[in-house]
Amino acid sequence: MSSRIRSVLSRVVLAVLTAMSMITGVVVGGGTASADTVALPTPLPDRFYDAPRNIAAFKAGDILAVRGRANPAGFFDIRTYQVKFRSTDSQGRPIAAVTTLLVPDRKKLNGPLLSFQHVINANGLECAPSQALWTQDPNIVIREAPALNVVLRQGWTVAIPDHLGPRSAYGAAKLGGQITLDGIRAVQHFAPARVAKSPVGLTGYSGGGMATAWAAALAPTYAPELRIVGAAYGGVPMNLVKMAEGLGYDRPHPAFGLAFAAAIGLSREYPARIPMLEHLSPLGWQLYRGMRNACTFDILRLGAGHDAEQVTTGGIGIFDDESARKVVEENSLSLYPGIPRAPIFEWHSPTDTLIPVSSIDRTIGRYCRAGVRVQRQLTPSPDHMSAAVIGAPQALQYLSDRFNGLPVPSNC
């Protein structure tokens, strides 16, 4: 299991962190946002994803619909379902979200339930796991997915949420935590999965780690009934403001496409506070049109070598605007006062230049002082990508130990 997961993480993690680290290359201004000024993705033709008209009548985590699916390529001896459920967006409004559920044929009643937050670098809905697990498009396919067979063969049920939500709100990290928790609630309400009283583990790296870390921090107040026995996350950008300021946003960059994609995602989730389309230059409009439904490779191709000045006209930098800066702060875990209840395994490279390591240190230190049992691993690696490879096996072993009820270690 560890070797396959290593190869996967090493391919995806660098791109995600770069994207999140460059959210500041956005412009904002005044004006009133409306549906016409928000860069929403094109809806999927599959009506399964539609929110019911009476969605407000449901509670967070309630099941809205379920369907069986053929197993994704490379998966065996499992049953696959997709569960649509009610969740909550960043404004407190009801939304419909989806998680893909892999249930092993050989499992115990209330055996382990793992919520795996995959990295999603995308503005398009077809890039989400519930679509990408079945795609034949080499630019979208989740190549590491079959590695989950190892834990499935151990009897773990695996949920893979579309944690960017129905707007593919790339960059809205707190939203990802809420959707993750509501997805777990929905899965535990789904009787054929036989996980109603299962212990729950969370895992993810980089962008997936953000959703994981936010879920762990939000759980005591947002979903206190869940029995989360452990959260394993690595390479988490815990302060998006510091990360972006540390890298700069005033010069062309080969990964600027990811920055622009994150701007689109945040404007979708906070249209009144980041009405980005009001300030696009002709080039900005060209990139927007090209990226509106794009996945990682097209995003990188379209944005390579550009910067914020080139894509705006008469705008101001996002961190010069109080409202927009606050949006980024609200999605920075290090500034969220909540404390996780579940024990944590956290790993990163101490020399990782893509994330603000000092923000990780301060956040984990705060958790330790509050009594959270945290096992930290500083990987002997020079960068973000290799840290993902080194830490993944220990992260999964940590969760296995929590499922087996072993004493919880801590090196706070």
KAQUIHU-V699138 format. One record per residue. N is the residue number from 1. RES is the residue in one letter. OMEGA is omega in radians with two decimals (none if undefined). NEAR is the number of other C-alpha atoms within 10 Angstrom. Layout:
n=N res=RES omega=OMEGA near=NEAR
n=N res=RES omega=OMEGA near=NEAR
//
This chain:
n=1 res=M omega=-3.02 near=14
n=2 res=S omega=-3.10 near=18
n=3 res=S omega=-3.12 near=12
n=4 res=R omega=3.12 near=18
n=5 res=I omega=3.10 near=20
n=6 res=R omega=-3.09 near=21
n=7 res=S omega=-3.14 near=16
n=8 res=V omega=-3.07 near=18
n=9 res=L omega=-3.12 near=23
n=10 res=S omega=-3.13 near=17
n=11 res=R omega=-2.94 near=15
n=12 res=V omega=-2.89 near=22
n=13 res=V omega=-3.07 near=25
n=14 res=L omega=-3.12 near=19
n=15 res=A omega=-3.10 near=21
n=16 res=V omega=-3.11 near=24
n=17 res=L omega=3.09 near=24
n=18 res=T omega=3.14 near=23
n=19 res=A omega=-3.07 near=25
n=20 res=M omega=-3.08 near=29
n=21 res=S omega=-3.06 near=29
n=22 res=M omega=-3.14 near=29
n=23 res=I omega=-3.08 near=28
n=24 res=T omega=-3.12 near=29
n=25 res=G omega=-3.10 near=26
n=26 res=V omega=3.03 near=30
n=27 res=V omega=-3.13 near=27
n=28 res=V omega=3.08 near=27
n=29 res=G omega=-3.11 near=21
n=30 res=G omega=3.11 near=15
n=31 res=G omega=-3.13 near=11
n=32 res=T omega=-3.12 near=12
n=33 res=A omega=3.05 near=18
n=34 res=S omega=-3.14 near=10
n=35 res=A omega=-3.11 near=9
n=36 res=D omega=-3.08 near=8
n=37 res=T omega=3.12 near=16
n=38 res=V omega=-3.06 near=22
n=39 res=A omega=-3.13 near=26
n=40 res=L omega=3.11 near=22
n=41 res=P omega=3.04 near=21
n=42 res=T omega=-3.13 near=13
n=43 res=P omega=3.04 near=15
n=44 res=L omega=3.10 near=14
n=45 res=P omega=3.14 near=8
n=46 res=D omega=-3.06 near=7
n=47 res=R omega=3.09 near=8
n=48 res=F omega=-3.04 near=16
n=49 res=Y omega=-3.08 near=18
n=50 res=D omega=3.03 near=16
n=51 res=A omega=3.08 near=19
n=52 res=P omega=-3.13 near=15
n=53 res=R omega=-3.08 near=7
n=54 res=N omega=-3.05 near=8
n=55 res=I omega=-3.14 near=18
n=56 res=A omega=3.13 near=13
n=57 res=A omega=-3.11 near=11
n=58 res=F omega=3.07 near=15
n=59 res=K omega=3.10 near=14
n=60 res=A omega=-3.13 near=24
n=61 res=G omega=3.08 near=26
n=62 res=D omega=3.12 near=23
n=63 res=I omega=3.09 near=24
n=64 res=L omega=3.12 near=20
n=65 res=A omega=3.10 near=16
n=66 res=V omega=3.01 near=16
n=67 res=R omega=3.01 near=11
n=68 res=G omega=3.09 near=12
n=69 res=R omega=2.94 near=14
n=70 res=A omega=-3.13 near=11
n=71 res=N omega=3.05 near=16
n=72 res=P omega=3.13 near=17
n=73 res=A omega=3.10 near=12
n=74 res=G omega=3.13 near=11
n=75 res=F omega=-3.08 near=18
n=76 res=F omega=3.06 near=14
n=77 res=D omega=3.07 near=14
n=78 res=I omega=2.93 near=21
n=79 res=R omega=-3.06 near=18
n=80 res=T omega=3.10 near=21
n=81 res=Y omega=2.91 near=22
n=82 res=Q omega=-3.06 near=21
n=83 res=V omega=3.02 near=26
n=84 res=K omega=-3.03 near=26
n=85 res=F omega=3.10 near=29
n=86 res=R omega=3.02 near=27
n=87 res=S omega=-3.04 near=29
n=88 res=T omega=-3.14 near=19
n=89 res=D omega=-3.04 near=22
n=90 res=S omega=3.08 near=16
n=91 res=Q omega=-3.14 near=9
n=92 res=G omega=-3.12 near=8
n=93 res=R omega=-3.14 near=10
n=94 res=P omega=3.07 near=19
n=95 res=I omega=3.02 near=20
n=96 res=A omega=3.11 near=24
n=97 res=A omega=-3.05 near=29
n=98 res=V omega=2.97 near=31
n=99 res=T omega=3.09 near=28
n=100 res=T omega=-3.00 near=26
n=101 res=L omega=3.10 near=26
n=102 res=L omega=-3.05 near=27
n=103 res=V omega=-3.13 near=23
n=104 res=P omega=3.10 near=23
n=105 res=D omega=-3.14 near=14
n=106 res=R omega=3.14 near=13
n=107 res=K omega=3.10 near=18
n=108 res=K omega=3.00 near=15
n=109 res=L omega=-3.13 near=13
n=110 res=N omega=3.01 near=17
n=111 res=G omega=-3.05 near=20
n=112 res=P omega=3.06 near=27
n=113 res=L omega=3.14 near=29
n=114 res=L omega=2.98 near=27
n=115 res=S omega=-3.08 near=26
n=116 res=F omega=-3.14 near=21
n=117 res=Q omega=-3.11 near=27
n=118 res=H omega=3.07 near=26
n=119 res=V omega=3.13 near=26
n=120 res=I omega=3.09 near=24
n=121 res=N omega=-2.94 near=30
n=122 res=A omega=2.93 near=30
n=123 res=N omega=-3.08 near=31
n=124 res=G omega=-3.14 near=26
n=125 res=L omega=3.14 near=26
n=126 res=E omega=3.14 near=20
n=127 res=C omega=-3.11 near=24
n=128 res=A omega=-3.10 near=29
n=129 res=P omega=-3.09 near=25
n=130 res=S omega=3.03 near=20
n=131 res=Q omega=-3.00 near=16
n=132 res=A omega=3.12 near=20
n=133 res=L omega=-3.10 near=19
n=134 res=W omega=-3.05 near=16
n=135 res=T omega=2.99 near=17
n=136 res=Q omega=-3.12 near=10
n=137 res=D omega=-3.10 near=9
n=138 res=P omega=3.12 near=9
n=139 res=N omega=-3.06 near=13
n=140 res=I omega=-3.01 near=22
n=141 res=V omega=3.11 near=17
n=142 res=I omega=-2.99 near=22
n=143 res=R omega=-3.10 near=16
n=144 res=E omega=-3.01 near=16
n=145 res=A omega=-3.12 near=19
n=146 res=P omega=3.08 near=18
n=147 res=A omega=3.11 near=19
n=148 res=L omega=3.10 near=19
n=149 res=N omega=-3.10 near=20
n=150 res=V omega=3.13 near=13
n=151 res=V omega=3.07 near=17
n=152 res=L omega=3.12 near=25
n=153 res=R omega=3.04 near=16
n=154 res=Q omega=3.10 near=15
n=155 res=G omega=3.10 near=20
n=156 res=W omega=2.94 near=28
n=157 res=T omega=-3.03 near=29
n=158 res=V omega=3.04 near=26
n=159 res=A omega=-3.13 near=25
n=160 res=I omega=-3.04 near=22
n=161 res=P omega=2.92 near=29
n=162 res=D omega=-2.90 near=26
n=163 res=H omega=3.00 near=32
n=164 res=L omega=3.04 near=29
n=165 res=G omega=-3.03 near=25
n=166 res=P omega=3.09 near=22
n=167 res=R omega=-3.00 near=21
n=168 res=S omega=-3.03 near=29
n=169 res=A omega=3.13 near=30
n=170 res=Y omega=-3.11 near=30
n=171 res=G omega=-3.13 near=31
n=172 res=A omega=-2.95 near=30
n=173 res=A omega=-3.13 near=31
n=174 res=K omega=3.06 near=26
n=175 res=L omega=3.13 near=24
n=176 res=G omega=3.09 near=31
n=177 res=G omega=-3.14 near=27
n=178 res=Q omega=3.14 near=27
n=179 res=I omega=3.11 near=30
n=180 res=T omega=-3.12 near=33
n=181 res=L omega=3.13 near=29
n=182 res=D omega=3.05 near=30
n=183 res=G omega=3.08 near=32
n=184 res=I omega=3.09 near=29
n=185 res=R omega=-3.09 near=22
n=186 res=A omega=3.14 near=23
n=187 res=V omega=-3.14 near=30
n=188 res=Q omega=3.04 near=23
n=189 res=H omega=-3.05 near=17
n=190 res=F omega=-2.97 near=16
n=191 res=A omega=-3.11 near=10
n=192 res=P omega=3.11 near=12
n=193 res=A omega=3.09 near=22
n=194 res=R omega=-3.13 near=19
n=195 res=V omega=-3.04 near=23
n=196 res=A omega=-3.12 near=20
n=197 res=K omega=-3.08 near=15
n=198 res=S omega=2.89 near=22
n=199 res=P omega=-3.04 near=19
n=200 res=V omega=3.00 near=27
n=201 res=G omega=3.13 near=27
n=202 res=L omega=3.06 near=29
n=203 res=T omega=3.10 near=26
n=204 res=G omega=3.11 near=26
n=205 res=Y omega=3.07 near=32
n=206 res=S omega=3.11 near=32
n=207 res=G omega=3.04 near=31
n=208 res=G omega=3.06 near=26
n=209 res=G omega=3.08 near=30
n=210 res=M omega=3.11 near=30
n=211 res=A omega=3.14 near=34
n=212 res=T omega=-3.11 near=34
n=213 res=A omega=3.08 near=32
n=214 res=W omega=3.11 near=25
n=215 res=A omega=-3.14 near=26
n=216 res=A omega=-3.11 near=31
n=217 res=A omega=-3.12 near=23
n=218 res=L omega=-2.98 near=22
n=219 res=A omega=-3.09 near=25
n=220 res=P omega=3.14 near=17
n=221 res=T omega=-3.07 near=12
n=222 res=Y omega=-3.12 near=16
n=223 res=A omega=-3.02 near=19
n=224 res=P omega=-3.10 near=12
n=225 res=E omega=-3.11 near=10
n=226 res=L omega=3.12 near=19
n=227 res=R omega=3.14 near=15
n=228 res=I omega=-3.06 near=26
n=229 res=V omega=3.12 near=21
n=230 res=G omega=3.05 near=29
n=231 res=A omega=-3.14 near=31
n=232 res=A omega=-3.13 near=29
n=233 res=Y omega=-3.10 near=29
n=234 res=G omega=3.08 near=30
n=235 res=G omega=-3.04 near=31
n=236 res=V omega=3.00 near=28
n=237 res=P omega=-2.99 near=30
n=238 res=M omega=3.06 near=30
n=239 res=N omega=-3.06 near=26
n=240 res=L omega=3.11 near=29
n=241 res=V omega=-3.11 near=23
n=242 res=K omega=-3.12 near=19
n=243 res=M omega=-3.11 near=24
n=244 res=A omega=3.14 near=23
n=245 res=E omega=-3.14 near=16
n=246 res=G omega=-3.11 near=15
n=247 res=L omega=-3.08 near=16
n=248 res=G omega=-3.10 near=13
n=249 res=Y omega=-3.04 near=21
n=250 res=D omega=-3.14 near=14
n=251 res=R omega=-3.14 near=13
n=252 res=P omega=-3.11 near=15
n=253 res=H omega=-3.13 near=17
n=254 res=P omega=-3.13 near=14
n=255 res=A omega=-3.12 near=22
n=256 res=F omega=3.11 near=27
n=257 res=G omega=3.11 near=28
n=258 res=L omega=3.07 near=34
n=259 res=A omega=-3.13 near=30
n=260 res=F omega=3.10 near=29
n=261 res=A omega=3.10 near=34
n=262 res=A omega=3.08 near=29
n=263 res=A omega=3.09 near=30
n=264 res=I omega=-3.11 near=32
n=265 res=G omega=3.13 near=28
n=266 res=L omega=3.13 near=30
n=267 res=S omega=3.07 near=29
n=268 res=R omega=-3.08 near=27
n=269 res=E omega=-3.12 near=26
n=270 res=Y omega=-3.01 near=20
n=271 res=P omega=-3.13 near=20
n=272 res=A omega=-3.06 near=19
n=273 res=R omega=3.08 near=23
n=274 res=I omega=3.12 near=29
n=275 res=P omega=-2.94 near=26
n=276 res=M omega=-3.04 near=27
n=277 res=L omega=3.12 near=22
n=278 res=E omega=-2.98 near=20
n=279 res=H omega=-3.09 near=20
n=280 res=L omega=2.99 near=23
n=281 res=S omega=3.06 near=17
n=282 res=P omega=3.09 near=13
n=283 res=L omega=3.11 near=14
n=284 res=G omega=3.08 near=23
n=285 res=W omega=3.11 near=15
n=286 res=Q omega=3.12 near=13
n=287 res=L omega=3.13 near=19
n=288 res=Y omega=-3.13 near=23
n=289 res=R omega=-3.12 near=12
n=290 res=G omega=-3.04 near=14
n=291 res=M omega=-2.99 near=27
n=292 res=R omega=-3.14 near=21
n=293 res=N omega=-2.98 near=22
n=294 res=A omega=2.98 near=23
n=295 res=C omega=-2.90 near=22
n=296 res=T omega=-2.99 near=22
n=297 res=F omega=3.10 near=15
n=298 res=D omega=3.09 near=17
n=299 res=I omega=3.13 near=26
n=300 res=L omega=-3.11 near=23
n=301 res=R omega=-3.06 near=15
n=302 res=L omega=-3.04 near=21
n=303 res=G omega=-3.03 near=25
n=304 res=A omega=3.04 near=16
n=305 res=G omega=3.13 near=14
n=306 res=H omega=3.07 near=20
n=307 res=D omega=-3.03 near=23
n=308 res=A omega=-3.13 near=25
n=309 res=E omega=-3.08 near=21
n=310 res=Q omega=-3.02 near=15
n=311 res=V omega=-3.11 near=23
n=312 res=T omega=3.07 near=24
n=313 res=T omega=3.11 near=16
n=314 res=G omega=-3.11 near=12
n=315 res=G omega=3.07 near=19
n=316 res=I omega=-3.14 near=17
n=317 res=G omega=-3.05 near=19
n=318 res=I omega=-3.10 near=24
n=319 res=F omega=3.00 near=20
n=320 res=D omega=3.14 near=12
n=321 res=D omega=-3.02 near=16
n=322 res=E omega=-3.10 near=10
n=323 res=S omega=-3.12 near=17
n=324 res=A omega=3.10 near=25
n=325 res=R omega=-3.13 near=19
n=326 res=K omega=3.08 near=15
n=327 res=V omega=-3.14 near=19
n=328 res=V omega=3.11 near=20
n=329 res=E omega=-3.14 near=18
n=330 res=E omega=3.11 near=18
n=331 res=N omega=3.09 near=24
n=332 res=S omega=-3.03 near=22
n=333 res=L omega=-3.09 near=24
n=334 res=S omega=-3.14 near=20
n=335 res=L omega=3.11 near=14
n=336 res=Y omega=-3.02 near=17
n=337 res=P omega=-3.09 near=12
n=338 res=G omega=-3.10 near=16
n=339 res=I omega=3.09 near=20
n=340 res=P omega=3.03 near=24
n=341 res=R omega=-3.11 near=23
n=342 res=A omega=3.02 near=21
n=343 res=P omega=-2.99 near=23
n=344 res=I omega=2.86 near=28
n=345 res=F omega=-3.11 near=24
n=346 res=E omega=3.13 near=24
n=347 res=W omega=3.06 near=25
n=348 res=H omega=3.02 near=29
n=349 res=S omega=3.13 near=24
n=350 res=P omega=3.12 near=21
n=351 res=T omega=3.11 near=17
n=352 res=D omega=-3.09 near=18
n=353 res=T omega=-3.10 near=14
n=354 res=L omega=3.13 near=22
n=355 res=I omega=3.10 near=30
n=356 res=P omega=-3.09 near=25
n=357 res=V omega=-3.13 near=22
n=358 res=S omega=3.11 near=13
n=359 res=S omega=3.03 near=21
n=360 res=I omega=-3.11 near=23
n=361 res=D omega=-3.11 near=14
n=362 res=R omega=-3.11 near=13
n=363 res=T omega=3.13 near=19
n=364 res=I omega=3.08 near=22
n=365 res=G omega=3.10 near=14
n=366 res=R omega=3.09 near=15
n=367 res=Y omega=-3.14 near=22
n=368 res=C omega=-3.13 near=17
n=369 res=R omega=3.13 near=10
n=370 res=A omega=3.08 near=12
n=371 res=G omega=3.10 near=13
n=372 res=V omega=3.09 near=19
n=373 res=R omega=-3.07 near=22
n=374 res=V omega=3.01 near=23
n=375 res=Q omega=-3.10 near=20
n=376 res=R omega=3.02 near=18
n=377 res=Q omega=3.02 near=19
n=378 res=L omega=-3.01 near=15
n=379 res=T omega=3.10 near=20
n=380 res=P omega=-3.08 near=14
n=381 res=S omega=-3.08 near=17
n=382 res=P omega=-2.98 near=13
n=383 res=D omega=-3.07 near=19
n=384 res=H omega=-3.03 near=25
n=385 res=M omega=-3.12 near=24
n=386 res=S omega=3.08 near=22
n=387 res=A omega=3.11 near=28
n=388 res=A omega=-3.11 near=31
n=389 res=V omega=-3.04 near=22
n=390 res=I omega=-3.00 near=23
n=391 res=G omega=-3.02 near=26
n=392 res=A omega=-3.13 near=25
n=393 res=P omega=3.12 near=16
n=394 res=Q omega=3.12 near=16
n=395 res=A omega=-3.14 near=25
n=396 res=L omega=3.06 near=22
n=397 res=Q omega=3.09 near=13
n=398 res=Y omega=3.14 near=22
n=399 res=L omega=3.08 near=24
n=400 res=S omega=3.12 near=18
n=401 res=D omega=3.12 near=15
n=402 res=R omega=3.10 near=22
n=403 res=F omega=-3.12 near=21
n=404 res=N omega=3.05 near=11
n=405 res=G omega=3.12 near=10
n=406 res=L omega=3.11 near=10
n=407 res=P omega=-3.07 near=8
n=408 res=V omega=-3.13 near=15
n=409 res=P omega=3.05 near=15
n=410 res=S omega=3.02 near=14
n=411 res=N omega=3.10 near=9
n=412 res=C omega=none near=14
//
